[in-house]
């Protein structure tokens, strides 16, 4: 029996009520493989997906590869300095023309040596001179839409999707002084696969309610749950954020509770007394301190697993400090302790969601950001379901305000 029916999608309406009236999403949204495939079509084939950072492409020929929604993708810098996103699938026999990351003069398919320029143009195809009506110009690597938002590279597999950047205008004022585009950091390690749904990961990173409970102690007490706020953003926004006041200026996750790298120079007094959490679902979540930015890039692999890339950004001169490695180790030690608590909870939450006793629970006012995610999700779930149902009466009126 299929999960996907009008009754199921009607039931999602209770998850987008005001925070103090809303229910959590149905557990099947986190555990059911049929729903996972539906979600892949509803979100990951049409929304903007973060794949990395622009500074990973410093020189012409630099490239990195990712797979999103089962599509292998190359992101590269061409000879004229332009960033391109291309399908990695050779247009001859579907072999992948690149793996990993590095620098290349061209992309040469290892199977039959079809050769593509950095912009995807097919420039070499051995022994194809006898092939009838073969047109090299028609066999270039397909280009995939991309945008760069404050240094973060996004791709979209839908050629008709609305542009990303205009729909993030509601975030511009709150992120402006952090200057994300000019920050730098060590290149993150390869993504790690974790055994829980990507939304469990995003919700945890998005949740201020647990901060004063799960993380109670000297590494986290400076950012109490009771100082969380959930500002409104435009209803068509592609992202949202929450703010959390701190008990002292320029607080940070380490043994000193203070920033150890240079504080971002444009921050106001108000900004130096809070932390910022930015979410661009379904793939990017930012923890923004006053000297570092932690970024999480999520890529679902199944209903109950996802791959996670975690990176750190700071002002470039921070990495020239002779004590850089020691300071990073001090920060990493604290963050790893906090993250280990989160990951343990995430794994047990996923286990609980599989239970026949898993509830559709209620929210605290400190979980307003979860309701913002629900609004973003349910609108897209219903849009995809309406598309599949055909020309019938829509399930429900759209939510008019993206607010907690």
Number of C-alpha atoms within 10 A of each C-alpha: 3 6 12 12 10 14 10 11 17 13 12 22 22 15 26 26 17 17 22 15 13 22 22 18 23 17 18 16 17 22 21 16 14 15 17 20 14 17 18 20 16 20 18 23 18 19 24 27 28 26 24 26 18 20 17 19 22 13 15 18 22 21 25 21 21 18 13 20 17 11 13 17 25 29 28 30 25 21 15 10 13 12 23 20 26 23 23 26 19 26 19 14 10 11 14 19 24 23 14 10 16 14 16 16 13 19 25 21 22 13 13 14 15 19 21 22 19 27 23 23 19 23 16 14 17 9 8 12 9 7 8 7 7 11 11 14 10 11 17 21 23 18 18 17 18 22 20 17 16 18 18 18 21 23 24 23 19 14 11 9 13 13 16 21 14 12 15 18 15 19 19 12 8 14 17 13 14 24 16 20 16 14 20 22 17 10 14 12 9 11 14 11 15 18 18 26 26 24 23 21 23 22 19 17 18 24 18 27 20 15 20 16 13 13 17 15 11 13 18 23 17 22 24 20 20 14 14 24 19 18 14 17 20 17 17 15 20 23 25 24 23 21 20 18 22 21 13 14 18 21 24 27 25 21 13 13 19 16 19 21 21 14 18 20 12 12 16 10 10 9 19 20 19 23 20 19 22 21 25 21 23 24 22 24 25 21 17 22 24 26 22 27 22 17 21 22 22 27 26 23 20 19 23 22 21 21 19 20 18 17 19 19 20 25 21 13 12 21 16 9 12 9 12 15 12 11 17 15 13 16 21 15 15 18 18 12 12 18 15 11 13 19 17 10 16 22 17 13 15 20 15 14 20 15 11 8 9 14 14 15 11 15 19 12 19 20 23 25 28 25 26 27 25 23 25 23 21 20 18 18 19 21 16 16 18 17 13 9 13 9 8 8 8 15 15 11 8 14 16 10 14 22 22 24
